[in-house]
Structures are given as structure tokens and as C-alpha cells.
Amino acid sequence: MKKTSLTILAFAFIAVCLTSAHAIPTGKSNESGDYLSGTGLSDRLSAGIYTGSIEREVEYLNTLTVLESQQTMLYLGLDLTRWLTLFVSGGLADHQVGLLESESTQKAEAGILLNLIDHDILDSSFFEDKLRLNAGASWGYTEAEWLGSEVRWQEGTAFITVSIVNDTTGNKIFNPNSVAVYVGPFYNYIDSDDIRLEDDFGFMAGIEVFMTDHITLDLGLRHMDAMTYEGGVHIRF
């Protein structure tokens, strides 16, 4: 009953999240050995694609307005240890501030991903199998052109999430290895001569579907000044 209920939840969440979103690579693994607290071996390389949008209240030209950013990024990660991954990413971004739109521009990022705690839950209950703690941070560069002027900024993002993982082995109607539900806070910062970010903190939540040992789908939501959705496909080699 527990696994069937989680399966229904997973499909319902996927149906809601069929839209673009703002994300950084989550880098989460379904192997306990890939955590600081755990045992086993780690793969060295990972890659993927993620897409997203985020809305933030900013000050631009001495006016309080909304900055909406949409991006689609490819990334490549390298595991320095079984629990620490470095990644670089690049792609396209669209930025709109108030009613001012900018043509698509490039965005580049680099960051770290941390798998910290992997803890088995022994009590038989809903979402019972594992409790995990993950964290990550990135620093990126992008730009936009509004009113004929180029506006450049650097952007930092950091997050920490708690995940509850349910192994779906034995489920007759759901083939993936496992499903994880996660939630946690994130921090966003903009460094620019032209833009000042009003709010720094938000929260994120979502669901990961570990299709195989190497392929993970990540769908979620992120809230800062408005609710947006996020998604990505992650491959561990």
C-alpha cells in the first residue's frame, strides 16, 4: 500500500510539473556509498540537462520591479570523492525585468554538490526506506540588454535539502528503482552594479525518480517571490 501510494504521488507530481523551471544540478545519488555517511563505491562522471525559471523582486533604475529569468543548461560533473562533486554548466537564458525583455543570452555556472547523510529508517511507515541530506552551491555569470544598455551580473545560489527515499522494488505497476521526495531552503544572491536583489531566501521541494542506477528525473518547485517549477535529467556514468 505504501509503495502504490507513493507511485500515485509521483505520477501526479510529474503531471503538474510539465513546464520549465529554475534549477541547479542536484547530483543526488541512490547509492548509500555515495554519501559521507554510508558505504560503497562512487561513479566519477555525471552529466545532464536542467531547465527553469525564477522570479525575484529587485531594484532596477531606482524602481522596485520583478526580474524573471528562464534558462536551459547542460552540465558536466566530476566526483572528487564519493560524496563531493564539482560541476560546470553552460546554456541560454532569457531575462525580463518589469515589461523590459531581453534577447536570449549565454549563462555559465560552476559549483559543488554534497551528499552528506544516508540513514536507513527501520520503522515501517509511509516513505520509510531512507532519510538523506544533500547540499550544493553554484556561482554563475549572465547578462541582459534593456533600453539599449548591457546589464551584467554574477549570481550565487546555495541549497540544502532533506530527502525521504522509498525503494519501489516489488511494485508491479512502477518500474523505477526508487522515488525520493525532498524539501529545503535555498539562498540566492545577485552581485551587480545595476540590480539589487530584495529577498535572498526561498524554499524548494520536489520529487526524484531514479529510473535506473544511472538515470534520474528531477521535478520540483521553487518559491522566492512567486512559485515556479523546475526539472532536469541526470546521468551518472
RAFENBEL-V191068 format. One record per residue. N is the residue number from 1. SS is DSSP state (h for helix, s for strand, l for the rest). Layout:
BEGIN
n: (N & N)
ss: (SS & SS)
END
This chain:
BEGIN
n: (1 & 2 & 3 & 4 & 5 & 6 & 7 & 8 & 9 & 10 & 11 & 12 & 13 & 14 & 15 & 16 & 17 & 18 & 19 & 20 & 21 & 22 & 23 & 24 & 25 & 26 & 27 & 28 & 29 & 30 & 31 & 32 & 33 & 34 & 35 & 36 & 37 & 38 & 39 & 40 & 41 & 42 & 43 & 44 & 45 & 46 & 47 & 48 & 49 & 50 & 51 & 52 & 53 & 54 & 55 & 56 & 57 & 58 & 59 & 60 & 61 & 62 & 63 & 64 & 65 & 66 & 67 & 68 & 69 & 70 & 71 & 72 & 73 & 74 & 75 & 76 & 77 & 78 & 79 & 80 & 81 & 82 & 83 & 84 & 85 & 86 & 87 & 88 & 89 & 90 & 91 & 92 & 93 & 94 & 95 & 96 & 97 & 98 & 99 & 100 & 101 & 102 & 103 & 104 & 105 & 106 & 107 & 108 & 109 & 110 & 111 & 112 & 113 & 114 & 115 & 116 & 117 & 118 & 119 & 120 & 121 & 122 & 123 & 124 & 125 & 126 & 127 & 128 & 129 & 130 & 131 & 132 & 133 & 134 & 135 & 136 & 137 & 138 & 139 & 140 & 141 & 142 & 143 & 144 & 145 & 146 & 147 & 148 & 149 & 150 & 151 & 152 & 153 & 154 & 155 & 156 & 157 & 158 & 159 & 160 & 161 & 162 & 163 & 164 & 165 & 166 & 167 & 168 & 169 & 170 & 171 & 172 & 173 & 174 & 175 & 176 & 177 & 178 & 179 & 180 & 181 & 182 & 183 & 184 & 185 & 186 & 187 & 188 & 189 & 190 & 191 & 192 & 193 & 194 & 195 & 196 & 197 & 198 & 199 & 200 & 201 & 202 & 203 & 204 & 205 & 206 & 207 & 208 & 209 & 210 & 211 & 212 & 213 & 214 & 215 & 216 & 217 & 218 & 219 & 220 & 221 & 222 & 223 & 224 & 225 & 226 & 227 & 228 & 229 & 230 & 231 & 232 & 233 & 234 & 235 & 236 & 237)
ss: (l & h & h & h & h & h & h & h & h & h & h & h & h & h & h & h & l & l & l & l & l & l & l & l & l & l & l & l & l & l & l & h & h & h & l & l & s & l & l & l & l & l & l & l & s & s & s & s & s & s & s & s & s & s & s & s & s & s & s & s & l & l & s & s & s & s & s & s & s & s & s & s & s & s & s & s & s & s & s & l & l & l & l & s & s & s & s & s & s & s & s & s & s & s & s & s & s & l & l & s & s & l & l & l & s & s & s & s & s & s & s & s & s & s & s & s & s & s & s & s & l & l & l & l & l & l & l & l & l & s & s & s & s & s & s & s & s & s & s & s & s & s & s & s & s & s & l & l & s & s & s & s & s & s & s & s & s & s & s & s & s & s & s & s & s & s & s & l & l & l & l & l & l & l & l & l & l & s & s & s & s & s & s & s & s & s & s & s & s & s & s & l & l & l & s & s & s & l & l & l & s & s & s & s & s & s & s & s & s & s & l & l & l & l & s & s & s & s & s & s & s & s & s & l & l & l & s & s & s & s & s & s & s & s & s & s & l)
END
